[in-house]
Amino acid sequence: MFNVIRKNTNFLIWTIAITFVITIFISWGMNFTGKAMMPHLAIVAGKKITTDEFQQAYETKYKNIKDAYGKDFDPESIPDLRKQVLDSLVKEKILLAETKRYGITVTEDEIVNGVRSSFPDINTYNQYIKYAPPIWWKTKEQDVSKEIMMAKLIGAMVDHSTITDGEIDSYYKREYEQAHLLHILISPKKLVPQTEVADYYEKNKEDFMKNGKLKARHILIAVQENANQQEDGAAKAKITNLYNQAKGGGDFAELAKKNSNCPSSQNGGLLDYFGEGVMDPEFEKAAYKLKVGELSPPVRSKFGYHIIKLEDKLPDTPKALEDVEEEIRGIALTNEITKKTAKEAKRIQKMLKQGQISFEEAARLYSHGTISSKTAGDIGIIPKRFISEDIGTATVAAWKEELGVYNNEIDGQIASAAFVLKPGEITSVIENHLGYHIIKMVGKIPADIAKFETIKKDVITKSLAEKKSKTYQDWYDGLKKKAKAVIAENVL
């Protein structure tokens, strides 16, 4: 089997396989506290994973995930994070040993491209080039090098996988079935007393301010978003020249009249007052950074390049309570309320099981779901996993608030619990990030065979990915057993 590795190491498309590596490292870190420090946390193929190594990995990944989620980051919403960090380090030890055994290497160009693509955008990358110390870059390059080598290894292992027509057909029938469901959502946020919400809002209005409207002039040199390098460069050169003229004391209104490609040029580039969410995001972001009378450097939007001069800014105003109510409920939510919500959900589920109340009546009385609270629990026909592209955005948004949607798929916890039911059966209480759910199966609907041909290519891609994932997992489990990985007891 591993002749494939030896023959294909130098030209594998490792960027495809990197998704498997991302899966390995997807969940990271809460505070590593309250445990006695041990000399090592695990032994893999005779090599130790030390507490220092774990702590460094945890701190790095904790910061990464916190930065990614921003103000919405909640460490408690991701279970067993410390265990997942340690599991990931074990995987790394095992996989890197295999890359060494099969002579897998990484080129300098691959490292450079890998480092560059790890940044969210070119501006962030350039900022790190300016300010990050050499030791940081060295560590970054080492980490990327490891990821590329592991991706190559995994790619070599799974890329030979093929799938039969029978497997594709079975996958389609299994994963594309639908179900008619009734649903109840008990949301902890909704049990935060309204008086607490209103009181918090009144005491902290300054935290919920809406930026005042702006009045500005601008000059636009239009160029398409996907323009070639020559066209984009010419537009950028022209706007830079105009910026230098305006910065040097030139009359902004006259420069706009003579040069701007926006209809506002007739008024010297003057725009009506505008607030948040009206203009192109990049234009708006740059405008709100300015002080009255200040001139922005050239700004790229989807319309082209702009120079903005701020003429006036109205005072900031508090957002309406109804616009920030959900945010405040999240802030005011306590463990006590969450525990109370869980007990309430179990009470309702018990009433349903004992026949003390119908599901429809319980949904009308207790559900906090945007759909189910209004329809006696009826949320219609739900896909088992994949949301079809022809489903409207409003429906998807409602499912997201009612059940949970991730990457255009129904929340796996919900689907797994619901689709094993027989008609008339009710789930136990299911917990996810939205709260506590109870589901009743009305009836299953087989996958639409007539629709198969129109989405066959996508089905093949997904079914092959599933097979590759299983192939990888079986292979890795064998490696782990062979490596005799031992995790110390009571360290996490």
N, C-alpha and C positions, 0 to 999 in steps of 0.2 A: 504493500500500500504506500509506504513512504518513499518508494522510487519516484512517486509523483512530486514529492517535496524536492528531492535532489535535482529533478529535471526542470522544475518550474520556479524555483526560488527567485531567480533573477528577473523574471518578467511577470510575476503574479500581480493582478490588480488589487493591491492590498487595501485600497480605499473602500472596496465593497465589503471586505471581511471586517473592517474596523467596527461595523455595527455590532459584531459579536463581542469585541473587546469592550465597547461601550456598555453592553449589557452586563459584562462582568463587573465594571466599575461604577454602575449607575447610581448607587445609593451610598451616601457617606454621612458622617459624623455628628454626634452630639458631644456635649462635654464629657470628657473621660475623667470622671471624678468618683471619689468614694470607694476606690478599690486599692488594696495594698499593691505596691509596685512589685512585679515579679521579674526575675532575670530574663525570662523569655515567655512568650505567650503561646508559641507553637514550634514544632519541629517538623520540617518537610524534607524528606530525603536526607535526613541527618543534619540539615542546616536550620539554625534557629531564626525565629522572628522575634526580635527583642522588643521590649516595651518602648524603647526610644524610637525604633523604626515604626511601630504602630502609632505612637503619639504624633510623629511627624506627618505620617500619612493621614491620620485623622484630622489634624489641624489644617492641613492644606485643603483637603476635600470638604471639610466643614465650611471653610471660608468660600470655596468655589460655589457650593450649593446655596449658601446664604446670599452671596452676591447675585446669583442667578434668580432667586426668588424675590430679592429685595424686601420690601415691607411685608410681603405675604409669607415670608419664611416662618415656619413653625416646626422646630425640631421634633416635637412630640407627635406630629402627624405622620412621621415616618418611623415604623417600628423596627426594633432590633438593629439600629444603625451601627452600633459598636461591633456587633457580631458580623455584620455585612462588611465592615472595614477589614476585619481580620480574615474573613473568607476570601476577600479580594486579594489580600497579600499572599495568602496560601496559593491562590490561582496563579498569581504572578510568578511565584517561586517555581511552581511546577511547569508553567508554560515556557519560561525563560530557559529552564534547564533543557527542555526539548528543542528550543531554537538552537542552543549550543550544540546539542547532540547531532542535529541535522545540518549544521553549518550554515544556518540562515543569517544573513548579514543585512546591513542597511547602508545605503549610499549617502553621501553628503547632500546631494540634491534632494533626496527623499526627506532628510531631516529638515533642511531649510524650508521645503514646501509644507512639511507637516507642522513645523513651528508656526509658520505664517498663517496657515489655515486654522490654527487653534485659537486665533483671536477673532472677536466678533466682527471687526471691520478694520480697514486699512489704517484709519486714524488712530485707533487704539494700539495697533501694532507699531506705528511710527512713534507714538509716545513712549512705549516701552523701549524702543531702540535708543531714544534720547536719554532716558532716566534710569532704566533698570541696570543694576551693577553686573559685572561679568560673572560673578558666582551664581546669580539668579539665572542668567542665560545658560550657563553650563548645566545647571540642574534641569532646566526646561528642556534642553536638547537631549539630555540623558533620558528623561521621561518619555519624550516623543519617540526616541530611538527604540525604547522598550516596546512602546505601543505598536510601532510599525512592524517590528520583528514578530510580535505575538499575532498581529493581524495577518502577516504572511503565513505563519504557521497554521493558523486556523483556516485561512483561505485555502491552503494546500490540502487541508484535511477535508473540507466540505465542498470545494468547488467541483469535485468529480461526481457529486451526487446527481442523479437523474430521477425522473419521476414518470410513472406510467400513466396511461389514460385512465386505468381503473383507480389509481390513487387520486388523480385529479377529480374524477367523478365523485369518489367517496368524500373527499375534502369539501367539495361544493355542497353536497347534500347535508353534510354535518354542520358546516360553519355558516351556511347561508339560509338556514331555516329561520322562520320568524315565529312570533307568538303574540297572541292577544292577552294582555295582562291587565290586572287591576293592581293599584299601588297606593301605599300610604307612606308618606315621609314625615318623620318627627324630627324637626330641626332644633338643635340646642340653641341656636341664635334666636329662634322665634320665642323661646321661653325666657329670654331676658326681659324683665318687666319694662313696659313702655315708659313708665315714670323714670326709670334709671337711664333709659336712652335719652329722653328729653332733658333730664337734669345734666347728663354728661355734655350734651350739645350746648346747653346754655353756658356752662362753665368753661367750655373749651372751643368757643366759636372761632377763635383766632387760628385754630388748627385746621379749620375747614373753610378757608378763604378761597374765593374764586377770583382769579386775576382780572383786574379791571381792563376794559376795552382799550385798544390802541388806535391812534390815528397816525398814519405814516405815509411817507412818499417812498417810491422805489423806482429803480431802473431795471428793466428786464432785457437781457440779451437771450432770445429764445434759441434753444437747441434741444433736439429730441433726447429723451432719456437714454435711448440705445444708440446714440450717434457714434460714428467711428472716431478714432483718436484724433484725426486731423480736424474734423468739424468741431469736436468738443474743445480741442486746443485753441482753435481760432476764436470761439466764443469766450473762452476763459481769458485769452489775451486781451480781447476788446473790453470786457468788463473790468479787468485789472487796470487798463489804461484810464477808463472812466472813473474808477475808484480813486486813482492817483490825482486826477483832475479835481474831483470833488474834495478830496482830502487837502488839496493845495489851495482851496479857497474858491473853486469854481462854483457857479450858481447851480445848485442841484436841480431846481425846477427846469432851468433851461437845458441842462444836460439830458434830463428825462424827455423833454419835448423833442429834442433832436435825435435821440438815440434809442429810447426805450421801445420795445416791441409789444408793450402792453397797451390796451386802449386807454388806460389812465394817463398815458403820455400827454394827451390833449390838456390835462389839468396839471401838468408839471409832475406827473407821477403820483398825485395825491389819491389816496384810497379812503373810502368811508371807514368809520370806526368799525373795528372787528374784534371779536372775542376769541376765546379758546375754541379749537375744533372747527374753525372756519377756513383758515388758510392751509396751504401745503404744510405738513408737519415741520420740515426743515426751515421753511420761511418763518413760521410762527415761533419756533424755538429761538431763532436768531433775533427776531423782533423783540421778544420778551426779555432778552438779555440787555437791551439798550436802555440808556437813560435819555430823557427828552433832549433833543438837539444832537444826539450822538449818531454817528455813521457806522454801519456795519461793514466789515470786510466782505468780499464776494461770497455769496451763499449759493450753493447748488440745490435746486429743487427739481422736481420731475419736468418742470417747464423750461428750465434753463438756468442761467446765472443772474443773480440779483445783487443790487446794492440797496440797503434800506436805511432811511433816515427817519428817526422817530420824532414826530411832531407833538404828540400829546399822549398822556396815559391817564385814564380815569381811575379813581380810587378802587382798591380791591373791596369786594363785598362778600359777606358770609354766604356759603351755599345753603340752599333750603334743606331743612331737616330731612325731608323725604329723599333727597338726593344722597345723603350720607348715612341714612339710618342703618343700612346693612353693615357698613364699615364700623359704625359705633357698636353695633351688636357684637361684632367680632372682638372688639376691644374690651367690651364689658363682660364677655363670656368668662365664666369661672368653672373650675373643676366641679364644684358643687352643682352648678346648673347642668353640666354635661352628665353627671351621674344621675341627676333627677330625670333628665331626658331619657336616658337608657332604661331606667325603671318604668317610666311612662310607656315607652315602646313595648316593653315586655308585658306590662299590664294589659295593653290593648291586644297584643298577640294572644295572650291567654284567653281573653274574652272571646276572641274570634274562634279559637280552637274549641272552646267549650260551647260555642253556639249562642252565647249571650247577646251577641249583636251581629248584624250582617256586615259583610265587608264594605258594602256600599254606604251603609249608615256610618260606620266607623270612619271611612274616608271623609265623608261630609263633616263629621264632627271634629276630627283630630288632625287630618293631613295638612301639612304646610306646603305641599307641592304646588307649583304654579298651575299644573294641569289637574291633578287628582283632587285637589280641594274644591274644584268647580264642577267636576264630572263624576262625582261619586266613585272616585278611584280609577275610572277608565282612562288609561293612557294610550289606548289604541294598539296598533300593530307595531311591535318593536323588533328590530333585527337582533339576531343572536350576538353578532360582533360588528360587522362592517356596515357603516351607514352609507347608503347609496348616494352617488353624486347628484341624483335628481331630487333628493330630499331638500326642501326649502330651508334656508338659513334660520327662519323663525322656528321651525320644528326642531332643528338641531339645538338651537339656543334653549328651547324649552326642555328638551331631554337633558341638556347639560345641567340645568338647574334642578331638574326633577330626579334624575338617576345618576348623572355623572357621565361625561364624555371625555375621552382622551385620545388625541391623534385620530379623530374621526371614527372612533370605535366606542361602543357602549362599555361602561365600566365593567371590567372583568369579574369583579366580585358579584355584581348584580346579575350578570348574564349566567355565571356558573350556578348561582343559587336558583335562578328562575327556570332555566331550561331543563333541569332534571325533574321538575314537577310534572305530575299528571294533571289533567283537567280537574279543577275543583280543589286541588291541594294548595296549601298555604306554606310559605317559608317560615323559618324561625326569623328572629330579628337579625338583619344584616347591617353592619356598620361600615360606612365609608366617610370620606371627607365632608359630605353634605349633612350627615346625621345618621338616623336609624330608619331602616326600610323594612316594610312587610309587603310581600307580593303574593298575589293569587293568580294561578294559571287558569285562564278561560279556555284556551285551546291553542295547539301548535299548528303552524302552517308550513308545509314542506317548501323547500327551496324551489323557486320558480324555474323549471327546466327550460321554458321558452326564453328566459332572459339570459341563460348561460352563454350562448354564442356571442352576445354583445359585450360581455365582460370576461370572456374566456382568457384573454391575455393576462388580465389582472389576477384571475383565479390561479392560473398556472404559476405566476410570480409568487403569490402568497403561499400556495401549497408547497412549492419548492423551498421557500424560505423556512417553512415549518419543518420540513424534512431535514434541511441542513442544520437547523437548531437542535433537533433531536440527535442527529448524527454527531454533532459537536458534543452534546451533553453526555451521550453514552461513552464517547471516546475520552472525554475529560474525567468522567467517573472512574474509568479504568486506570488512567494515569494517577489519579489521586490515591486509589487503592494500592497501586504499585509503589508510590512514593511513601506509603505508610505515614501519611500526615497525621500528627497527633497534636490536638489542641489542649493546652493545660486547663484543668478544671477550675471553676469559680474565679475566672479572671475578668469576666465581662458582666 
